[in-house]
Amino acid sequence: MESLQSMAGYIYNSDIPWENVAEGVKRKIMGYNKDLMLVLVEFKQGAVGYIHKHYHSQVSYLIKGSFEVTIGSEKKIQKAGDVYFLEPNIEHGVVALEDSALIDVFSPHREDFIKK
């Protein structure tokens, strides 16, 4: 992994390229330091954020569209303006029910998201 360089100060969306992470899913790391990371994620209708877990705390704010959100064994529909909050090591995933977007915030930062 490259040495951690925080993204601080004024950050402009237009300066950050999209990274394709899965079929119909792309993201931008909008800012981070060792303790915190904010990521913009866009999903095409039907795209899947597969069930996974990690040691980070996570809060996700849905800014556009709607998702079927799975937390543990429970599934619920959430739409723009809704939030889900995850303690570490909780299995979770989403399916975009339409073209959708969310903002993920992680603590600490996701080392695996930073390019090598």
N, CA, C and O atoms as CSV, one atom per row, in Angstrom:
chain,resi,resn,atom,element,x,y,z
A,1,MET,N,N,0.843,-1.182,0.000
A,1,MET,CA,C,0.000,0.000,0.000
A,1,MET,C,C,0.885,1.241,0.000
A,1,MET,O,O,1.932,1.275,0.647
A,2,GLU,N,N,0.450,2.250,-0.731
A,2,GLU,CA,C,1.193,3.499,-0.731
A,2,GLU,C,C,1.123,4.131,0.652
A,2,GLU,O,O,0.237,3.794,1.438
A,3,SER,N,N,2.029,5.028,0.958
A,3,SER,CA,C,1.958,5.688,2.252
A,3,SER,C,C,0.687,6.516,2.300
A,3,SER,O,O,0.274,7.106,1.302
A,4,LEU,N,N,0.080,6.551,3.463
A,4,LEU,CA,C,-1.188,7.252,3.626
A,4,LEU,C,C,-0.973,8.749,3.511
A,4,LEU,O,O,-0.222,9.345,4.283
A,5,GLN,N,N,-1.631,9.340,2.552
A,5,GLN,CA,C,-1.625,10.787,2.408
A,5,GLN,C,C,-3.069,11.225,2.526
A,5,GLN,O,O,-3.906,10.844,1.708
A,6,SER,N,N,-3.366,12.021,3.534
A,6,SER,CA,C,-4.751,12.415,3.718
A,6,SER,C,C,-5.170,13.374,2.610
A,6,SER,O,O,-4.346,14.069,2.017
A,7,MET,N,N,-6.455,13.389,2.353
A,7,MET,CA,C,-7.066,14.344,1.436
A,7,MET,C,C,-7.778,15.345,2.336
A,7,MET,O,O,-8.832,15.031,2.890
A,8,ALA,N,N,-7.232,16.523,2.489
A,8,ALA,CA,C,-7.800,17.507,3.401
A,8,ALA,C,C,-7.922,18.846,2.695
A,8,ALA,O,O,-7.310,19.070,1.651
A,9,GLY,N,N,-8.711,19.724,3.268
A,9,GLY,CA,C,-8.900,21.040,2.680
A,9,GLY,C,C,-10.062,21.024,1.707
A,9,GLY,O,O,-11.023,20.278,1.895
A,10,TYR,N,N,-9.982,21.835,0.678
A,10,TYR,CA,C,-11.040,21.933,-0.326
A,10,TYR,C,C,-10.872,20.828,-1.351
A,10,TYR,O,O,-9.818,20.693,-1.971
A,11,ILE,N,N,-11.923,20.041,-1.522
A,11,ILE,CA,C,-11.888,18.924,-2.455
A,11,ILE,C,C,-13.028,19.129,-3.447
A,11,ILE,O,O,-14.171,19.357,-3.052
A,12,TYR,N,N,-12.709,19.046,-4.742
A,12,TYR,CA,C,-13.701,19.283,-5.790
A,12,TYR,C,C,-14.035,17.985,-6.506
A,12,TYR,O,O,-13.151,17.284,-6.998
A,13,ASN,N,N,-15.320,17.678,-6.555
A,13,ASN,CA,C,-15.812,16.474,-7.191
A,13,ASN,C,C,-15.248,16.324,-8.610
A,13,ASN,O,O,-14.863,15.226,-9.013
A,14,SER,N,N,-15.199,17.418,-9.356
A,14,SER,CA,C,-14.741,17.360,-10.750
A,14,SER,C,C,-13.256,16.992,-10.874
A,14,SER,O,O,-12.809,16.622,-11.960
A,15,ASP,N,N,-12.492,17.086,-9.794
A,15,ASP,CA,C,-11.075,16.746,-9.826
A,15,ASP,C,C,-10.800,15.265,-9.558
A,15,ASP,O,O,-9.671,14.806,-9.732
A,16,ILE,N,N,-11.809,14.526,-9.142
A,16,ILE,CA,C,-11.601,13.138,-8.727
A,16,ILE,C,C,-12.198,12.201,-9.774
A,16,ILE,O,O,-13.387,12.299,-10.075
A,17,PRO,N,N,-11.397,11.296,-10.332
A,17,PRO,CA,C,-11.922,10.376,-11.349
A,17,PRO,C,C,-12.754,9.263,-10.711
A,17,PRO,O,O,-12.547,8.896,-9.554
A,18,TRP,N,N,-13.697,8.736,-11.491
A,18,TRP,CA,C,-14.472,7.581,-11.062
A,18,TRP,C,C,-13.604,6.336,-11.139
A,18,TRP,O,O,-12.737,6.225,-12.006
A,19,GLU,N,N,-13.841,5.408,-10.233
A,19,GLU,CA,C,-13.199,4.100,-10.249
A,19,GLU,C,C,-14.310,3.061,-10.411
A,19,GLU,O,O,-15.219,3.002,-9.583
A,20,ASN,N,N,-14.252,2.247,-11.459
A,20,ASN,CA,C,-15.227,1.167,-11.634
A,20,ASN,C,C,-14.862,0.034,-10.699
A,20,ASN,O,O,-13.743,-0.477,-10.736
A,21,VAL,N,N,-15.823,-0.363,-9.846
A,21,VAL,CA,C,-15.515,-1.379,-8.834
A,21,VAL,C,C,-16.287,-2.680,-9.026
A,21,VAL,O,O,-15.896,-3.713,-8.481
A,22,ALA,N,N,-17.367,-2.648,-9.784
A,22,ALA,CA,C,-18.150,-3.853,-10.082
A,22,ALA,C,C,-19.067,-3.493,-11.247
A,22,ALA,O,O,-19.160,-2.328,-11.633
A,23,GLU,N,N,-19.737,-4.488,-11.799
A,23,GLU,CA,C,-20.667,-4.237,-12.896
A,23,GLU,C,C,-21.732,-3.243,-12.441
A,23,GLU,O,O,-22.527,-3.539,-11.549
A,24,GLY,N,N,-21.742,-2.056,-13.064
A,24,GLY,CA,C,-22.747,-1.044,-12.749
A,24,GLY,C,C,-22.494,-0.260,-11.484
A,24,GLY,O,O,-23.372,0.471,-11.025
A,25,VAL,N,N,-21.291,-0.399,-10.901
A,25,VAL,CA,C,-20.962,0.302,-9.648
A,25,VAL,C,C,-19.655,1.060,-9.832
A,25,VAL,O,O,-18.653,0.492,-10.266
A,26,LYS,N,N,-19.675,2.366,-9.494
A,26,LYS,CA,C,-18.450,3.160,-9.543
A,26,LYS,C,C,-18.390,4.031,-8.293
A,26,LYS,O,O,-19.412,4.347,-7.683
A,27,ARG,N,N,-17.138,4.418,-7.919
A,27,ARG,CA,C,-16.978,5.201,-6.692
A,27,ARG,C,C,-15.898,6.253,-6.861
A,27,ARG,O,O,-15.038,6.173,-7.738
A,28,LYS,N,N,-15.982,7.246,-5.981
A,28,LYS,CA,C,-14.958,8.279,-5.832
A,28,LYS,C,C,-14.641,8.405,-4.350
A,28,LYS,O,O,-15.542,8.579,-3.529
A,29,ILE,N,N,-13.372,8.317,-4.011
A,29,ILE,CA,C,-12.956,8.599,-2.636
A,29,ILE,C,C,-12.848,10.118,-2.530
A,29,ILE,O,O,-11.972,10.734,-3.137
A,30,MET,N,N,-13.741,10.705,-1.759
A,30,MET,CA,C,-13.858,12.162,-1.711
A,30,MET,C,C,-12.968,12.808,-0.649
A,30,MET,O,O,-12.672,14.000,-0.737
A,31,GLY,N,N,-12.543,12.046,0.339
A,31,GLY,CA,C,-11.659,12.587,1.360
A,31,GLY,C,C,-11.388,11.529,2.414
A,31,GLY,O,O,-12.239,10.688,2.701
A,32,TYR,N,N,-10.191,11.581,2.986
A,32,TYR,CA,C,-9.867,10.629,4.050
A,32,TYR,C,C,-8.631,11.069,4.807
A,32,TYR,O,O,-7.810,11.845,4.320
A,33,ASN,N,N,-8.530,10.542,6.018
A,33,ASN,CA,C,-7.288,10.501,6.778
A,33,ASN,C,C,-7.274,9.127,7.441
A,33,ASN,O,O,-8.095,8.280,7.086
A,34,LYS,N,N,-6.391,8.879,8.370
A,34,LYS,CA,C,-6.302,7.526,8.926
A,34,LYS,C,C,-7.542,7.121,9.708
A,34,LYS,O,O,-7.804,5.930,9.874
A,35,ASP,N,N,-8.313,8.099,10.194
A,35,ASP,CA,C,-9.453,7.803,11.052
A,35,ASP,C,C,-10.807,7.823,10.359
A,35,ASP,O,O,-11.782,7.302,10.901
A,36,LEU,N,N,-10.885,8.418,9.164
A,36,LEU,CA,C,-12.190,8.667,8.559
A,36,LEU,C,C,-12.072,8.702,7.040
A,36,LEU,O,O,-11.067,9.163,6.500
A,37,MET,N,N,-13.114,8.209,6.347
A,37,MET,CA,C,-13.124,8.232,4.882
A,37,MET,C,C,-14.552,8.464,4.402
A,37,MET,O,O,-15.498,7.887,4.937
A,38,LEU,N,N,-14.700,9.325,3.375
A,38,LEU,CA,C,-15.989,9.571,2.743
A,38,LEU,C,C,-15.888,9.160,1.280
A,38,LEU,O,O,-14.965,9.562,0.571
A,39,VAL,N,N,-16.867,8.341,0.830
A,39,VAL,CA,C,-16.837,7.786,-0.519
A,39,VAL,C,C,-18.199,7.990,-1.184
A,39,VAL,O,O,-19.234,7.677,-0.595
A,40,LEU,N,N,-18.195,8.511,-2.401
A,40,LEU,CA,C,-19.400,8.643,-3.212
A,40,LEU,C,C,-19.496,7.402,-4.096
A,40,LEU,O,O,-18.533,7.052,-4.779
A,41,VAL,N,N,-20.657,6.731,-4.088
A,41,VAL,CA,C,-20.833,5.506,-4.856
A,41,VAL,C,C,-22.107,5.623,-5.687
A,41,VAL,O,O,-23.166,5.966,-5.162
A,42,GLU,N,N,-22.001,5.336,-6.993
A,42,GLU,CA,C,-23.162,5.336,-7.879
A,42,GLU,C,C,-23.416,3.921,-8.383
A,42,GLU,O,O,-22.483,3.174,-8.678
A,43,PHE,N,N,-24.693,3.568,-8.478
A,43,PHE,CA,C,-25.139,2.249,-8.916
A,43,PHE,C,C,-26.118,2.403,-10.067
A,43,PHE,O,O,-27.020,3.237,-10.000
A,44,LYS,N,N,-25.956,1.615,-11.116
A,44,LYS,CA,C,-26.972,1.493,-12.160
A,44,LYS,C,C,-28.073,0.580,-11.627
A,44,LYS,O,O,-27.825,-0.241,-10.744
A,45,GLN,N,N,-29.278,0.718,-12.154
A,45,GLN,CA,C,-30.383,-0.134,-11.736
A,45,GLN,C,C,-29.974,-1.602,-11.841
A,45,GLN,O,O,-29.442,-2.032,-12.864
A,46,GLY,N,N,-30.224,-2.363,-10.784
A,46,GLY,CA,C,-29.904,-3.785,-10.748
A,46,GLY,C,C,-28.504,-4.105,-10.267
A,46,GLY,O,O,-28.193,-5.268,-10.007
A,47,ALA,N,N,-27.652,-3.100,-10.142
A,47,ALA,CA,C,-26.280,-3.342,-9.680
A,47,ALA,C,C,-26.303,-3.781,-8.210
A,47,ALA,O,O,-27.183,-3.406,-7.436
A,48,VAL,N,N,-25.304,-4.585,-7.867
A,48,VAL,CA,C,-25.266,-5.208,-6.549
A,48,VAL,C,C,-24.000,-4.816,-5.801
A,48,VAL,O,O,-22.895,-4.889,-6.338
A,49,GLY,N,N,-24.179,-4.403,-4.565
A,49,GLY,CA,C,-23.087,-4.301,-3.600
A,49,GLY,C,C,-23.169,-5.585,-2.785
A,49,GLY,O,O,-23.956,-5.669,-1.842
A,50,TYR,N,N,-22.365,-6.584,-3.139
A,50,TYR,CA,C,-22.504,-7.933,-2.589
A,50,TYR,C,C,-22.341,-7.971,-1.080
A,50,TYR,O,O,-21.663,-7.128,-0.493
A,51,ILE,N,N,-22.975,-8.967,-0.458
A,51,ILE,CA,C,-22.913,-9.154,0.991
A,51,ILE,C,C,-21.445,-9.312,1.404
A,51,ILE,O,O,-20.708,-10.124,0.845
A,52,HIS,N,N,-21.051,-8.528,2.381
A,52,HIS,CA,C,-19.681,-8.557,2.888
A,52,HIS,C,C,-19.670,-7.988,4.300
A,52,HIS,O,O,-20.691,-7.507,4.790
A,53,LYS,N,N,-18.531,-8.043,4.940
A,53,LYS,CA,C,-18.361,-7.405,6.246
A,53,LYS,C,C,-16.919,-6.945,6.360
A,53,LYS,O,O,-16.041,-7.427,5.645
A,54,HIS,N,N,-16.687,-6.011,7.262
A,54,HIS,CA,C,-15.351,-5.462,7.492
A,54,HIS,C,C,-15.287,-4.910,8.911
A,54,HIS,O,O,-16.314,-4.741,9.567
A,55,TYR,N,N,-14.086,-4.634,9.374
A,55,TYR,CA,C,-13.913,-4.194,10.758
A,55,TYR,C,C,-14.176,-2.702,10.963
A,55,TYR,O,O,-14.021,-2.196,12.074
A,56,HIS,N,N,-14.566,-2.007,9.923
A,56,HIS,CA,C,-14.825,-0.578,10.000
A,56,HIS,C,C,-16.258,-0.307,10.451
A,56,HIS,O,O,-17.160,-1.080,10.128
A,57,SER,N,N,-16.477,0.767,11.183
A,57,SER,CA,C,-17.829,1.292,11.366
A,57,SER,C,C,-18.193,1.975,10.061
A,57,SER,O,O,-17.329,2.518,9.373
A,58,GLN,N,N,-19.488,1.946,9.718
A,58,GLN,CA,C,-19.927,2.536,8.450
A,58,GLN,C,C,-21.289,3.183,8.644
A,58,GLN,O,O,-22.165,2.632,9.310
A,59,VAL,N,N,-21.453,4.362,8.051
A,59,VAL,CA,C,-22.771,4.970,7.920
A,59,VAL,C,C,-22.933,5.322,6.448
A,59,VAL,O,O,-22.022,5.869,5.827
A,60,SER,N,N,-24.103,5.004,5.894
A,60,SER,CA,C,-24.367,5.250,4.474
A,60,SER,C,C,-25.625,6.104,4.353
A,60,SER,O,O,-26.673,5.779,4.910
A,61,TYR,N,N,-25.495,7.202,3.611
A,61,TYR,CA,C,-26.592,8.132,3.369
A,61,TYR,C,C,-26.995,8.006,1.906
A,61,TYR,O,O,-26.175,8.237,1.016
A,62,LEU,N,N,-28.232,7.647,1.652
A,62,LEU,CA,C,-28.717,7.446,0.291
A,62,LEU,C,C,-29.116,8.795,-0.301
A,62,LEU,O,O,-30.019,9.460,0.206
A,63,ILE,N,N,-28.444,9.189,-1.365
A,63,ILE,CA,C,-28.674,10.530,-1.917
A,63,ILE,C,C,-29.552,10.529,-3.158
A,63,ILE,O,O,-30.058,11.578,-3.557
A,64,LYS,N,N,-29.743,9.364,-3.776
A,64,LYS,CA,C,-30.536,9.303,-5.007
A,64,LYS,C,C,-31.050,7.890,-5.183
A,64,LYS,O,O,-30.325,6.932,-4.914
A,65,GLY,N,N,-32.285,7.741,-5.627
A,65,GLY,CA,C,-32.813,6.428,-5.975
A,65,GLY,C,C,-33.297,5.633,-4.782
A,65,GLY,O,O,-33.723,6.192,-3.771
A,66,SER,N,N,-33.222,4.295,-4.919
A,66,SER,CA,C,-33.657,3.404,-3.848
A,66,SER,C,C,-32.871,2.097,-3.924
A,66,SER,O,O,-32.377,1.699,-4.979
A,67,PHE,N,N,-32.775,1.450,-2.770
A,67,PHE,CA,C,-32.008,0.218,-2.633
A,67,PHE,C,C,-32.789,-0.796,-1.806
A,67,PHE,O,O,-33.576,-0.428,-0.933
A,68,GLU,N,N,-32.562,-2.080,-2.090
A,68,GLU,CA,C,-32.892,-3.118,-1.136
A,68,GLU,C,C,-31.621,-3.296,-0.310
A,68,GLU,O,O,-30.583,-3.694,-0.839
A,69,VAL,N,N,-31.701,-3.002,0.978
A,69,VAL,CA,C,-30.542,-3.043,1.866
A,69,VAL,C,C,-30.659,-4.273,2.760
A,69,VAL,O,O,-31.693,-4.500,3.388
A,70,THR,N,N,-29.594,-5.061,2.810
A,70,THR,CA,C,-29.544,-6.224,3.692
A,70,THR,C,C,-28.550,-5.945,4.805
A,70,THR,O,O,-27.397,-5.599,4.550
A,71,ILE,N,N,-29.004,-6.097,6.037
A,71,ILE,CA,C,-28.136,-6.004,7.220
A,71,ILE,C,C,-28.378,-7.273,8.017
A,71,ILE,O,O,-29.485,-7.514,8.498
A,72,GLY,N,N,-27.327,-8.091,8.154
A,72,GLY,CA,C,-27.503,-9.398,8.789
A,72,GLY,C,C,-28.455,-10.223,7.943
A,72,GLY,O,O,-28.215,-10.410,6.750
A,73,SER,N,N,-29.532,-10.720,8.540
A,73,SER,CA,C,-30.508,-11.525,7.797
A,73,SER,C,C,-31.763,-10.731,7.440
A,73,SER,O,O,-32.731,-11.302,6.937
A,74,GLU,N,N,-31.757,-9.417,7.696
A,74,GLU,CA,C,-32.936,-8.589,7.450
A,74,GLU,C,C,-32.769,-7.743,6.185
A,74,GLU,O,O,-31.716,-7.147,5.959
A,75,LYS,N,N,-33.825,-7.701,5.366
A,75,LYS,CA,C,-33.833,-6.879,4.155
A,75,LYS,C,C,-34.920,-5.822,4.283
A,75,LYS,O,O,-36.034,-6.105,4.723
A,76,LYS,N,N,-34.575,-4.589,3.888
A,76,LYS,CA,C,-35.538,-3.490,3.883
A,76,LYS,C,C,-35.298,-2.640,2.647
A,76,LYS,O,O,-34.196,-2.629,2.097
A,77,ILE,N,N,-36.326,-1.932,2.214
A,77,ILE,CA,C,-36.212,-0.977,1.119
A,77,ILE,C,C,-35.929,0.391,1.727
A,77,ILE,O,O,-36.620,0.830,2.647
A,78,GLN,N,N,-34.902,1.060,1.198
A,78,GLN,CA,C,-34.584,2.426,1.611
A,78,GLN,C,C,-34.477,3.289,0.368
A,78,GLN,O,O,-34.143,2.815,-0.718
A,79,LYS,N,N,-34.772,4.582,0.559
A,79,LYS,CA,C,-34.756,5.514,-0.567
A,79,LYS,C,C,-33.952,6.751,-0.197
A,79,LYS,O,O,-33.474,6.889,0.928
A,80,ALA,N,N,-33.812,7.652,-1.178
A,80,ALA,CA,C,-33.045,8.884,-0.968
A,80,ALA,C,C,-33.484,9.558,0.331
A,80,ALA,O,O,-34.676,9.697,0.609
A,81,GLY,N,N,-32.495,9.969,1.114
A,81,GLY,CA,C,-32.741,10.610,2.400
A,81,GLY,C,C,-32.627,9.663,3.577
A,81,GLY,O,O,-32.511,10.108,4.719
A,82,ASP,N,N,-32.657,8.349,3.317
A,82,ASP,CA,C,-32.534,7.360,4.385
A,82,ASP,C,C,-31.065,7.053,4.659
A,82,ASP,O,O,-30.186,7.361,3.853
A,83,VAL,N,N,-30.823,6.440,5.811
A,83,VAL,CA,C,-29.469,6.128,6.278
A,83,VAL,C,C,-29.463,4.718,6.846
A,83,VAL,O,O,-30.446,4.282,7.446
A,84,TYR,N,N,-28.363,4.007,6.660
A,84,TYR,CA,C,-28.133,2.810,7.471
A,84,TYR,C,C,-26.775,2.938,8.142
A,84,TYR,O,O,-25.827,3.470,7.565
A,85,PHE,N,N,-26.699,2.441,9.374
A,85,PHE,CA,C,-25.507,2.545,10.206
A,85,PHE,C,C,-25.078,1.144,10.597
A,85,PHE,O,O,-25.898,0.331,11.022
A,86,LEU,N,N,-23.782,0.861,10.452
A,86,LEU,CA,C,-23.266,-0.480,10.730
A,86,LEU,C,C,-22.130,-0.439,11.735
A,86,LEU,O,O,-21.172,0.320,11.590
A,87,GLU,N,N,-22.256,-1.260,12.742
A,87,GLU,CA,C,-21.139,-1.515,13.643
A,87,GLU,C,C,-20.150,-2.419,12.907
A,87,GLU,O,O,-20.516,-3.021,11.897
A,88,PRO,N,N,-18.923,-2.529,13.379
A,88,PRO,CA,C,-17.944,-3.399,12.716
A,88,PRO,C,C,-18.410,-4.853,12.624
A,88,PRO,O,O,-19.132,-5.351,13.488
A,89,ASN,N,N,-17.976,-5.517,11.554
A,89,ASN,CA,C,-18.161,-6.953,11.338
A,89,ASN,C,C,-19.608,-7.406,11.205
A,89,ASN,O,O,-19.929,-8.549,11.532
A,90,ILE,N,N,-20.485,-6.529,10.732
A,90,ILE,CA,C,-21.876,-6.888,10.452
A,90,ILE,C,C,-22.010,-7.116,8.944
A,90,ILE,O,O,-21.642,-6.249,8.151
A,91,GLU,N,N,-22.530,-8.266,8.550
A,91,GLU,CA,C,-22.719,-8.532,7.126
A,91,GLU,C,C,-23.784,-7.599,6.556
A,91,GLU,O,O,-24.815,-7.348,7.179
A,92,HIS,N,N,-23.503,-7.089,5.345
A,92,HIS,CA,C,-24.426,-6.148,4.713
A,92,HIS,C,C,-24.191,-6.115,3.207
A,92,HIS,O,O,-23.147,-6.542,2.715
A,93,GLY,N,N,-25.190,-5.598,2.484
A,93,GLY,CA,C,-25.088,-5.446,1.044
A,93,GLY,C,C,-26.301,-4.698,0.522
A,93,GLY,O,O,-27.268,-4.490,1.253
A,94,VAL,N,N,-26.253,-4.292,-0.742
A,94,VAL,CA,C,-27.361,-3.548,-1.349
A,94,VAL,C,C,-27.603,-4.024,-2.775
A,94,VAL,O,O,-26.718,-4.577,-3.429
A,95,VAL,N,N,-28.833,-3.792,-3.238
A,95,VAL,CA,C,-29.189,-3.959,-4.636
A,95,VAL,C,C,-29.903,-2.670,-5.040
A,95,VAL,O,O,-30.857,-2.254,-4.382
A,96,ALA,N,N,-29.444,-2.039,-6.117
A,96,ALA,CA,C,-30.058,-0.802,-6.600
A,96,ALA,C,C,-31.360,-1.130,-7.317
A,96,ALA,O,O,-31.361,-1.904,-8.275
A,97,LEU,N,N,-32.461,-0.553,-6.867
A,97,LEU,CA,C,-33.763,-0.790,-7.479
A,97,LEU,C,C,-34.009,0.130,-8.663
A,97,LEU,O,O,-34.939,-0.079,-9.443
A,98,GLU,N,N,-33.169,1.151,-8.791
A,98,GLU,CA,C,-33.175,2.105,-9.906
A,98,GLU,C,C,-31.781,2.720,-9.925
A,98,GLU,O,O,-30.969,2.417,-9.050
A,99,ASP,N,N,-31.484,3.571,-10.895
A,99,ASP,CA,C,-30.199,4.273,-10.853
A,99,ASP,C,C,-30.149,5.035,-9.529
A,99,ASP,O,O,-31.054,5.810,-9.219
A,100,SER,N,N,-29.088,4.813,-8.752
A,100,SER,CA,C,-29.051,5.284,-7.369
A,100,SER,C,C,-27.643,5.705,-6.979
A,100,SER,O,O,-26.673,5.396,-7.671
A,101,ALA,N,N,-27.546,6.417,-5.858
A,101,ALA,CA,C,-26.243,6.839,-5.345
A,101,ALA,C,C,-26.308,6.936,-3.830
A,101,ALA,O,O,-27.366,7.176,-3.247
A,102,LEU,N,N,-25.158,6.746,-3.211
A,102,LEU,CA,C,-25.065,6.893,-1.760
A,102,LEU,C,C,-23.694,7.427,-1.386
A,102,LEU,O,O,-22.750,7.403,-2.176
A,103,ILE,N,N,-23.621,7.902,-0.176
A,103,ILE,CA,C,-22.355,8.344,0.406
A,103,ILE,C,C,-22.049,7.403,1.557
A,103,ILE,O,O,-22.845,7.263,2.485
A,104,ASP,N,N,-20.880,6.752,1.491
A,104,ASP,CA,C,-20.402,5.885,2.566
A,104,ASP,C,C,-19.368,6.648,3.384
A,104,ASP,O,O,-18.495,7.321,2.835
A,105,VAL,N,N,-19.480,6.534,4.696
A,105,VAL,CA,C,-18.472,7.083,5.592
A,105,VAL,C,C,-17.959,5.925,6.440
A,105,VAL,O,O,-18.742,5.187,7.038
A,106,PHE,N,N,-16.632,5.773,6.487
A,106,PHE,CA,C,-15.994,4.682,7.208
A,106,PHE,C,C,-15.056,5.225,8.286
A,106,PHE,O,O,-14.414,6.261,8.113
A,107,SER,N,N,-14.994,4.497,9.398
A,107,SER,CA,C,-14.009,4.787,10.429
A,107,SER,C,C,-13.467,3.455,10.938
A,107,SER,O,O,-14.245,2.601,11.362
A,108,PRO,N,N,-12.144,3.260,10.906
A,108,PRO,CA,C,-11.151,4.112,10.255
A,108,PRO,C,C,-11.287,4.015,8.730
A,108,PRO,O,O,-12.195,3.359,8.221
A,109,HIS,N,N,-10.378,4.674,8.014
A,109,HIS,CA,C,-10.434,4.667,6.547
A,109,HIS,C,C,-10.306,3.232,6.019
A,109,HIS,O,O,-9.800,2.351,6.714
A,110,ARG,N,N,-10.767,3.011,4.791
A,110,ARG,CA,C,-10.674,1.702,4.140
A,110,ARG,C,C,-9.346,1.627,3.400
A,110,ARG,O,O,-9.207,2.184,2.311
A,111,GLU,N,N,-8.377,0.946,3.983
A,111,GLU,CA,C,-7.062,0.804,3.347
A,111,GLU,C,C,-7.186,0.136,1.988
A,111,GLU,O,O,-6.451,0.458,1.054
A,112,ASP,N,N,-8.133,-0.808,1.887
A,112,ASP,CA,C,-8.288,-1.558,0.644
A,112,ASP,C,C,-8.833,-0.696,-0.494
A,112,ASP,O,O,-8.773,-1.116,-1.649
A,113,PHE,N,N,-9.359,0.485,-0.207
A,113,PHE,CA,C,-9.859,1.386,-1.245
A,113,PHE,C,C,-8.767,2.266,-1.832
A,113,PHE,O,O,-8.931,2.830,-2.914
A,114,ILE,N,N,-7.653,2.381,-1.119
A,114,ILE,CA,C,-6.570,3.262,-1.570
A,114,ILE,C,C,-5.690,2.491,-2.543
A,114,ILE,O,O,-5.212,1.399,-2.235
A,115,LYS,N,N,-5.484,3.066,-3.708
A,115,LYS,CA,C,-4.687,2.389,-4.743
A,115,LYS,C,C,-3.261,2.141,-4.269
A,115,LYS,O,O,-2.685,2.923,-3.513
A,116,LYS,N,N,-2.705,1.011,-4.747
A,116,LYS,CA,C,-1.320,0.683,-4.423
A,116,LYS,C,C,-0.390,1.391,-5.373
A,116,LYS,O,O,0.828,1.245,-5.268
